[in-house]
Amino acid sequence: MLKILIIEDEKPALALLEKMLAQTINNFTIIGRCDSIESSITFLKKHQDIDLIFMDIHLGDGNSFDIFLQIQIDTPIIFTTAFDMYAIKAFELNSIDYLLKPIKKEDLTRSIEKFYKSKKHLQQFDIQYLSSIISNRSNIYKERFLVYIGNNIKAIMTSDIAYFYSLDSATYLVTHNGNTYDVNMSLEQLIGVLDPQIFFRINRQYIVAFSAIDKIQLLSTNRIKILLLPPTDKEILVSSNKNQLFKEWLNR
């Protein structure tokens, strides 16, 4: 019985991975699901009988590489990431296995086969080097987005974007001057290429820039409402499990 730990803070991504695992592996059990650095460290300190870890790089409370600074992990790891090809190249050079989001079944199958053939290679990587790659803004944070307007292509500077939102399986960006464009990326992919000092994913539907926040209203101890510029007719609430992280982000 293969014992798997999944470290992932996005519920849709977690559900998709579990579904694909059920279609790929015959005999396994998920012994834990963690959604933060803190919960991952707590779980790993108590459980040593883990055969394989799927680890998302971007978690709500920071970079998952921070876990390695506080606890030694000898278990093979398959990273899941929405990073661009610069970071992916660094993973390949360091002999790490990874799954690029959104995860495809054939890629998961390849990773599992690789795990069974040679488990040790999944442990041989330089965390400090990879962390520096992930932290290097020039490598992973997008400076502009291409959008399509009919037969025309336009580049939108990231600094001109107020927020992103998803609606009916599509993703849109809204500029500070009120223009809206389709984006060919999911919010999960976007959060991996946006500067976390500037953008914050407040809930499943919205990623907002600090400069787009007009007002913040405390509706109750665990309900925070945001008014954006440009305004939207939707009520924008911070997910309750991100309230504290949101406050810390505001106070940087």
N, C-alpha and C positions, 0 to 999 in steps of 0.2 A: 504494500500500500504506500503510494507516494504521498508524503505529507507536505502540503504547500501553504505558504504564508503569502498573502497579497497585501501590499502596502499601496493604497490608492485612495485619494480623497474625492474623486468624482464618482458618484453613484452610477451614472449611465456607463462609464468606462468599466467600473467594477462588474456590473451585471453582464456586459458584453464579454469580458474576459472569462468570467465563470462559465458562461454559455459555451464559449469556444473550447474551453478546457474539457467540458463534458463531451464535446464532439471529437476531441483529439486523444484523450487519455482514458483508458478503460478502468484503471484501478488507482484512484487517488482520493484524497480527502483534503478539504481546506480547513486547516486547524486554526486559522486566525485571519482576521481582516482588520487592518489598521489604517487610519486616515490622517495621521500626523506624525511628526518626528517624536513627540513626547509619548504617544501611545505605542509607537513601534519599539522604542527603547524599553518601555515597561514590559511589553510582551516578550521581546527577545531575551530579557534578563531572566524571565520565568520559564521560557521554553527553549530547550536545546535540541529537541528531537524534530528538527525541520530539515526536509530533504532539498527543498527548492524555494526561493523567494522571488516573487515578481514585485519589482520596486519602481514606482513612479518617481521621477526626479523632482518635479515641482509639487510640493505639498503646501497646504494652507499656512503652515507655520514655518516654512523655509525650504531650503534645499535638502533633499534626502541624504546627500553626502555628509551632512552634519551628524547623521546617526553614527557613522564610522568613527567620529571623533570621540564618542562617548562609550562605545561598546565594540568589542571585537566580534566580527562576523566571519565564520568559517564556512558558512553555507553557500552553495552556488547561487548566483543572482542573475536574473534576466531583467535588465532595466527596460522600462517603458518610457518613451519620450516623444515629444512633439517638436524637438529641436530641428534646426535646419541642417543641411548636409555638412557644414563645417564641423559642427559638434559630432555628427555621426561618424565623420572620418576619424576623429580622435578616438572614438569608441573602437572602431575597426583596428586602428593601429595598436591599441592596447589589449586586443584579443578579448574584448567584452562582447557578450551577446546582448542584443537589444531588440526591441520591437517598436517600430515607428507607428505612432498613433495617426489616424484610427487603425487599430490592429486588424490585420487580415488573417484569415484562417490558415492560408498556406505559409505565412511567415511564422505563425505560432507553431505549426507542425514542424517547420525547419528548426526552430529553437529547441523544441522538445527532443527532436532526434539528436541534435547536437549535444544536448545535456546528457542523454543516455550514453552517447559514444565516448564523451570525454568530459567528465564532470570537473576535473581539476582546472581546466583552462578558464572556467568561469570565475575562478577565485583570483586569478593572477592579473591584477591591474593596479595602477598607481592612482589612488584616490586624490591625492593632492594635485596631481597634474590634471586629472579630469575635472576636478572642482574649479581649477583656475580657468579651464576652457569654458565651462558653463558660466563662470562669473565674468568672463570677458565680454563686455557689452558689444565691442566691435565685431565679435563673431556671431552673436546670437540675437541681438535685438534689432528688429527691422527699422529702417529709417524711412521707408516709404512702402506704399501698397499700390499695386496696379489694379485699376477698376475699368470695367468695360461699359461704354455708353454707346449703344447701337454698334456701329462699325468702328468706333473710335476707342482708343486706349488713353487713359489718363493716370498719371502718378500722383497719389495723395501722400503728402508728407505726414509721417506719424505725429509730428508735433501739431498738425492741424486737426487731429482727430479728437473729438470730445468723448465719444463712447462707442462701444460695439454692442449689438444685441442680436438675439436669435428669435426667430418667429417662423413657425411652420416648417421646421427643418432647414431653414435658410439663415444666413448670417449677414448682417448689415453693419456698416460703419456710418457714423454721423459726424460731420465736421463741425468745427466751432461756428462756422457761418451758416449752419443749418442744412447743408446738402447731405443726402442719404445715398449710399451706393451699396451694391451687392459685394460681398467678399467671399472668395472661394476657399474659405477656411472655417473650421468649427471654432467655437469659443475655447475648447480644450486645446486646439492647436495654437490659437492666438496667444493664450496665456504663456506659452512657452517661448514666444518670440517678442513679447512686449516687456519693456523695462518695468520691473515690479516697484521701483521707486515712484513711477509715474502713473501706472495703471493698477487697478485692483478689481478682481472679480467678486462682486458683491453678492451675487446669487447665480442661479443656473442660467438666467437670461441676459445678464448685463456684465460687461467689463467697462469700468469708467475711468477716465483720467481725472487726476486730482483737480486740474484746472476747470473741469466741467461741473464740479459740485458747487451749486449755488447756496443751498441751505441744507442743514441736517437737523432733523426733528426727532427727539427722543419720545416715542409714543408710550413706551412702558420700559420696564427694566431690561427687557430682552427684545424690544422692537424698535428698530431705527429706520426712519424714513428719509429718503434723499430726494431733493429737488435738483434737477439738472438744467444746465444751459448748454445747448438749446433745450427748451422744455419738451416733455413728452406727456401724452395724456394718460400714460400708465402710472399706477402707483408703484414706486420703486422702493422696495424694502430690502434691507441687508439680511441675508440668511442668518437665523439665530445662532448657528454654530460658527459664524464668522464675525460676530459682533466685536469680540475682544480683539481679534486680529485686525479688524477694520480700524478700531480706535488706535491701536499701536501704529498702524500704517499712517494714520492722520498725524500722529505725534512724532514722526521721525524728524 
